[in-house]
Structure formats: C-alpha cells, structure tokens
Amino acid sequence: MIFFVGGATYANAYNNINIHIAPEYREFSMSVTGIADSLGILCAGLVSLWLEPAICDFQVSHGNDLCLQVSGNYTQPLPMEYILEASRFLLN
C-alpha cells in the first residue's frame, strides 16, 4: 500500500506544478523538482551506506546474526529454514 501512496505523491507533485504554476515558470519548476527528487535519492543512498552496517552491528550485538548470513559476511551457509520462511513471506 505504501508504494501506491509514494507514487501518488510523486505524480501529484508534478500535477500541482502543472496546474498551479504559471506557464513561463512551469518548465523551471519541474526541473527543480526533478533535481530535488534525485538529490533526495542520493542522500538516502549515502545515509544507507552508514545505516545498514549500524543496524546489522546492533542485531549482531543482540544475538541475531541473520544480516551477516544474508550479506555474505558469514562463512556458514544460510539455513534452509530461513530461505523457506522468506519464500513463504514473499509469496503470500
């Protein structure tokens, strides 16, 4: 459901520019909106470079090493029950 809300918000931003901005400023406004969107994605990617290892370290310090198994930083193979559980979750 959240994917639809995000997509609707994205499309609605451009629709509002198209409706409410004067024609002589419309192209510039859409360009700035596109740049802001791209910069937001870039910032999210940069934050995730720090956040994902921090979350994984937190989980490992609390006894859950699944993130190490999934990321390939773990030498043992991923147990089949985790794979089956993830498959059931994705298919439901």
C-alpha positions as CSV (number, residue, x, y, z in Angstrom):
1,M,0.0,0.0,0.0
2,I,2.8,2.4,0.8
3,F,4.2,2.1,-2.7
4,F,0.9,3.5,-4.1
5,V,1.0,6.4,-1.7
6,G,4.6,7.2,-2.6
7,G,3.8,7.0,-6.3
8,A,0.7,9.1,-6.0
9,T,2.6,11.8,-4.0
10,Y,5.3,11.9,-6.7
11,A,2.8,12.2,-9.5
12,N,0.7,14.7,-7.6
13,A,3.7,17.0,-7.1
14,Y,4.2,17.3,-10.9
15,N,0.4,17.6,-11.4
16,N,0.3,20.5,-8.9
17,I,3.1,22.2,-10.7
18,N,1.3,21.8,-14.0
19,I,-1.9,23.3,-12.5
20,H,-0.7,26.0,-10.2
21,I,2.5,27.4,-11.7
22,A,2.3,30.0,-14.4
23,P,3.4,28.6,-17.9
24,E,6.5,30.8,-18.0
25,Y,7.8,29.2,-14.8
26,R,6.5,25.7,-15.3
27,E,9.5,24.1,-17.0
28,F,11.9,25.5,-14.5
29,S,9.7,24.3,-11.6
30,M,9.5,20.8,-13.0
31,S,13.3,20.8,-13.5
32,V,14.0,21.9,-9.9
33,T,11.5,19.3,-8.6
34,G,13.3,16.6,-10.6
35,I,16.7,17.7,-9.2
36,A,15.4,17.7,-5.7
37,D,14.0,14.2,-6.2
38,S,17.3,13.0,-7.4
39,L,19.2,14.7,-4.6
40,G,16.8,13.1,-2.1
41,I,17.5,9.6,-3.6
42,L,21.3,10.4,-3.4
43,C,21.1,11.4,0.2
44,A,19.1,8.3,1.1
45,G,21.7,6.1,-0.6
46,L,24.5,7.9,1.3
47,V,22.7,7.5,4.6
48,S,22.1,3.9,4.0
49,L,25.8,3.3,3.5
50,W,26.2,4.1,7.2
51,L,22.8,2.9,8.5
52,E,22.8,-0.7,7.1
53,P,26.0,-1.7,8.8
54,A,25.0,0.1,12.0
55,I,21.7,-1.8,12.1
56,C,23.5,-5.1,11.3
57,D,26.0,-4.5,14.1
58,F,23.2,-3.7,16.5
59,Q,21.5,-7.0,15.6
60,V,24.7,-9.0,16.0
61,S,25.3,-7.5,19.4
62,H,21.9,-8.7,20.5
63,G,22.5,-12.2,19.3
64,N,20.9,-12.2,15.8
65,D,23.4,-12.8,13.0
66,L,20.9,-13.2,10.1
67,C,22.2,-10.0,8.4
68,L,25.7,-11.4,8.3
69,Q,24.4,-14.6,6.7
70,V,22.4,-12.8,4.1
71,S,25.1,-10.2,3.3
72,G,27.8,-12.9,2.7
73,N,30.0,-11.8,5.6
74,Y,29.3,-15.1,7.3
75,T,31.2,-18.2,6.4
76,Q,28.4,-20.7,7.1
77,P,25.6,-21.3,4.5
78,L,22.2,-19.8,5.2
79,P,20.0,-22.4,6.8
80,M,17.2,-23.7,4.6
81,E,14.5,-22.8,7.1
82,Y,15.3,-19.1,6.7
83,I,15.1,-19.4,3.0
84,L,11.8,-21.2,3.1
85,E,10.4,-18.7,5.6
86,A,11.4,-15.8,3.4
87,S,9.9,-17.5,0.4
88,R,6.6,-18.1,2.1
89,F,6.6,-14.4,3.3
90,L,7.2,-13.1,-0.2
91,L,4.7,-15.4,-1.9
92,N,1.8,-14.6,0.5
